[in-house]
């Protein structure tokens, strides 16, 4: 650099001597020619980064100069070649070191030889080569045995033969007890064997429990057990098929059990007609079921028995008794319950009610003392008198006098009532005449309404007549006749209501395109009304729709089969599977579609197996690099595994883990706030020299964001004071994210052999924002 400055000074002096004009301060900067010469000198000394700076400055003075452009391009090419050469060299060294640590000496020696073919005099590679040669000479046979044993064990492990793999790893550990790889693989095989054995035991236990539950027809619990078993071995086809079968069985069983439960409840309530309908409905779910058939026969026998008919009469009497009892008319209630015993001797319910009412009546007679009864009668007489019920009041007062003959109040009230009665006797004669007229009028109105079929109005009129003359039998008989007529009308109304309900339900099923249910409901309606035109018409429409649906399904089937075969021919197996599945949905059980689906699934499974093998290889390589603390290469393998889109989070988790390790092991932080690097701008960052004992495991951790729209190369150099010792380059992608760059700088010989104290960044053809620059180390 001092020599370059001297040449620039000399050129400036020469220009000064030749010029007759005064030179301003701005004209004193280096000339284009001097910059080109300085660049050529640095290029000849293989100081390409310095040469690049001179050529860029020359282009700033002459932006379109072809010579400067060619020299700059050649310099950039040499920088790339130098970086690529070092990258390849250190790549071989990393691989060799990993193989050396694993004990794979022969392959490690091959990698060190590849590294020496690039840098023949590298002392580190030469030392390793000599050490390996010595080891191979001493333990060649032992190593061969160890490697062969490990190979067999690895193969057994990949085939999931965990017990045999464990024995082989144990044999390998007897040769090299401290070999980490063998130890880790042994633990892995042992753990996988234990996990697999537990899975098999749990799976078999769940299947056995499910089978027992199935035998007991406890389908829901059986399905739950099978689903738990399927979580252990998700691809077990027998379990999947059994779940599908039991799901259908459970649906049928649940619907049947609901119908039977409702029928049984109605039967227990002695609602035999409704129970009969529900048992018949249950037979549409499970035809000819022995239980429902037996209950239907039993109900039919009951309905046709004399006992049942007598039971109906018994119920009418009991309802009347319950009505009297609810009205607290205990004497009439008692009479009705006794009447029920005549119809049904020894009936427990009627007997119990008679005993209860007798007890109540006896309690009433005995519960009050004489005075309490006396004043109660006085109060009742007063209430009746206030209500103008004088005869009742007179009766109450007379009863009070019988209890207390000397009761002044009762005598006074009785005398007063007698006076009122005498005053009303004349009025009663008139009222009796009016009563007779009103009664006859009520009877006439009831008869008129009855003839007109207005049975509810007739009942009201007859009831009004009974209110006037409660002992008349005629209105009572007519009320019974009117109610019978209403019952007949209600039965027809129920039939018509059922017809309307079925028609509405069937129409809704038809609107919802549930044609099978619609047809079934229309046919049920025809059983009640065989000539119903709407039902007949709709059934014809449904039959035509079935024909159209069959035609459409055939069309869909043909189209899906054509597409499926086309996808199969171009090896697009997932889409082929989808199309063959659609074909089977339109033509269930079709042998051709089923065969093609099986073929596509087999071919797709082969593809998936190959993808899984590639994924496992990438993960294995990534894990190997991670164990060797080659985090940059580990990230590369993990990123490739992520790109396969298997859905496994392991590679992403491992990349996060590497980032955490580097954050935790940070040795130097070069920036504390974002730094912008413009196009072709060079920026240097100084740091304290890293402890030599950690350099071999050093990483450069960078976070940067592309400020442009195109990807470009970022050149990174490092050195000590005025000397450059090495470098590398990374590609900044064309996205607007903050990207992470992790470089294992410790693998470069000049990093761990020299006391470097600066890092320099050059952005070629792009600009970026640096948010993090850290020097870290592996564990």
C-alpha positions, 0 to 999 in steps of 0.5 A, a space after each residue: 500500500 505504501 508503494 502504491 501511494 508513492 506512485 500516486 504522489 510521483 504522478 501528481 508531482 509530474 502533472 504539477 511540473 508540466 502544467 503552467 496553471 495552478 492546481 486546486 485542492 480538488 485536482 490533487 486526487 489520484 488520476 485514472 491512470 494511476 488507479 489502474 496501475 495501482 490496481 494492476 500491481 495489487 492484482 499481480 500480488 494476488 491482493 484481489 480485494 485491494 485491486 478491486 477497490 482501485 478499479 472501482 475508483 477508476 470506473 468512478 472517474 470513467 464510468 464507461 471505460 472498457 479497460 477498467 470494466 474488464 479489469 474489475 470483472 477479471 478481479 471479481 472472477 479471481 476473488 470468486 475463484 479464490 473463495 471457491 477454492 478455499 471453500 472446497 478445501 475447507 469443505 474437504 477438511 470438515 468432512 475429513 474431521 467429521 469422519 476422523 471423529 467418527 473413527 472412519 479413518 480410511 474415508 477421512 484419509 481420502 478427504 484429507 488427500 482431496 484437501 491436499 490436492 488443492 493446498 499441498 503444503 497445508 500443515 494441518 492436513 499433512 499432520 492429520 494424514 500422517 496420524 491416520 496412516 499410523 493408526 491404519 497401520 496399527 489397527 487396520 484389522 480392528 477398524 475393519 471389524 468395527 466398520 463391518 459391525 457398525 455397517 451391519 448394525 446400521 442396516 438392521 436399525 434401518 430395517 427396524 430390527 432393533 434387538 439384532 441391531 442392539 447386539 451388533 452395536 454392543 459388539 462394536 462398543 467392545 472394540 471401541 468402548 469410547 466411540 460416540 457414534 457407536 454409543 449413540 447408535 446403541 442407545 438409539 436402537 435400545 430406545 427404539 426397541 423399547 418404544 416399539 415393544 411397548 407400542 405392539 403391547 399397547 396395540 394388541 391390548 387395545 384390539 383385544 379390548 375392542 373385540 370383547 366390546 364388539 362381542 357385547 355390542 358396545 360399539 361406541 366403546 369398541 370404536 374408541 379402543 380401535 381409534 386408540 390402537 390406530 393412533 399407535 399404528 395409523 396405517 393398519 388396514 384391519 383396524 381402519 376397516 373394523 372402525 368403518 364396519 362398527 361405525 355402521 353397526 353403531 348407527 343402526 344399533 343406536 337408532 334401534 335402541 332409541 326406538 325400543 326405549 320409546 316403545 318400552 316406555 309407552 308399553 310401561 305406561 300402558 299406551 299400547 297403540 303408541 307402543 305398537 307403532 314404535 315397535 313396528 318402526 324399530 322393525 324398519 331398522 332391524 327387520 324381524 328382530 325377535 324382541 320387537 316381534 314378541 312385543 308386537 304379538 304381546 300388544 296385539 293379544 292385549 288389545 284384543 283381550 276382554 281384560 284390556 276392554 275392561 281396563 278401559 272402563 276401569 280407567 274411565 271410573 278412575 279418572 272420574 274419581 280423581 276428578 272428584 278427589 281433586 275437587 275435594 268431593 271426597 264422598 263422591 270420590 269414595 263412591 267412584 273408587 268403590 265402583 272401580 273395585 266392582 269392575 276390577 276387584 282387589 285393585 291395589 290403587 283403588 283400595 289404597 285410595 279408599 283407605 286414604 279417603 276414609 282416613 281423611 274423612 275420619 280425621 276431619 270428623 275427629 280433628 277439631 274440638 267442639 268449639 272449633 267445630 261450632 265456630 267453623 259452622 257459624 263461619 260457614 253459615 255466615 259465608 253462605 248467608 253472605 252468598 245468599 245461600 240461606 238453606 245452607 246457612 240455616 243448615 250450618 246454624 242448625 248444626 251449630 245449635 246441635 253442638 251447642 244448644 245454648 249458643 246465643 249467636 247460632 240461635 240469633 243467626 238462625 232466626 234471622 235466616 228464617 226471616 230471610 227464607 220466608 221473605 224469599 219463598 215467594 221469589 223462589 216460586 218465580 225462580 223455579 219457574 224461570 229455572 224450568 224455562 232456562 233448563 228447557 232452553 239449554 236443552 233445546 240449544 244443545 239439541 240444535 247444536 248437536 244436530 248441526 254437528 257443533 258438538 263443543 257448543 252442544 256440550 256447553 249447552 248440556 252442561 249449562 242444563 246440568 248446572 240448572 238440574 244436576 240430576 237430569 240424565 238426558 243432558 248427561 247422556 247427550 254430553 257423552 254422545 257429543 264427546 263420542 262424536 268429537 273423538 271420532 272427528 279427532 281420530 279423522 283429524 289425526 289421520 289428516 294431520 298425519 297425512 299433512 305432516 308426511 306430505 310436508 316432511 316428504 316435500 322438505 326431503 325432496 327440496 333438500 335432495 334427500 330423495 330416498 327419504 322423500 320416496 319412503 315418506 311419500 309411500 308411507 303417506 300412500 298407506 294412509 291415502 292411496 290415491 293421493 295425487 301429490 305423493 304419486 306424482 312426486 314418486 314418479 319424479 323421484 324415479 326419473 331423478 334416480 335415472 338421471 342421477 344414474 346417468 350423471 354418475 356414469 358420466 362422472 365415473 367415465 370422466 374421472 377414470 379418463 382423468 385418473 388414467 391420464 394422471 397415472 400415465 404422467 406419474 401424477 399419482 396423488 391426482 390419479 388417486 383423487 380421480 379414481 376415488 371420485 370414480 368409486 364414489 360414483 360407482 361403488 365397488 367397480 372392479 376396474 376403478 378399484 384396481 386402478 386406485 390400488 395401483 396408483 396408491 402403490 405407486 404413490 407409496 413407492 414415491 413417498 417411501 423414496 421421499 422418506 428415504 431422501 428425508 432420512 438421509 438429509 436428516 442423518 447427514 444434518 445430525 452428523 454435521 451437528 454432532 461434529 459442530 459443523 453448524 453451517 453444513 448441518 443447516 444446509 442439510 436441514 434446509 434441504 429436508 424442510 424443502 421436501 415438505 414432509 410436515 416434520 418439524 424436526 429440521 426446523 427445530 434443529 436450525 432454531 437450536 443451532 441459532 440458540 447455541 450461537 447466541 449463547 456462545 457469542 464471543 464478539 458483537 460487531 454492531 449494536 444498531 443496523 448498518 446500511 451497505 450501499 452498492 459496491 460499498 466496502 465497510 470494515 468492522 474491527 474486533 478484539 482478537 479471539 482466544 486461540 483456543 476457541 478459533 477452531 470452532 468459530 462461526 460468523 453469524 450475520 443477519 441482513 436484509 436485501 434493500 433491492 429487488 435482485 439477489 447479489 453476492 456479498 463478499 466478506 474478508 478478514 485479516 489482521 491490521 493491514 493484511 488480508 488473511 482470507 474470506 468467503 462470500 454469500 448470496 443475498 436472496 431477493 426477498 424482503 426478509 431478514 435472512 440469517 447467514 451462518 459461516 463456519 469461519 473456524 474451518 479456514 486455516 488462516 482464521 485459527 492460525 492468525 490473530 485476525 482483528 477485522 472483518 470487511 464487507 463488500 456488496 456487489 451490485 446490491 445494497 443491504 441492511 446489516 442488523 447483526 454481526 457476531 462471532 460465536 463458537 460451538 459448544 
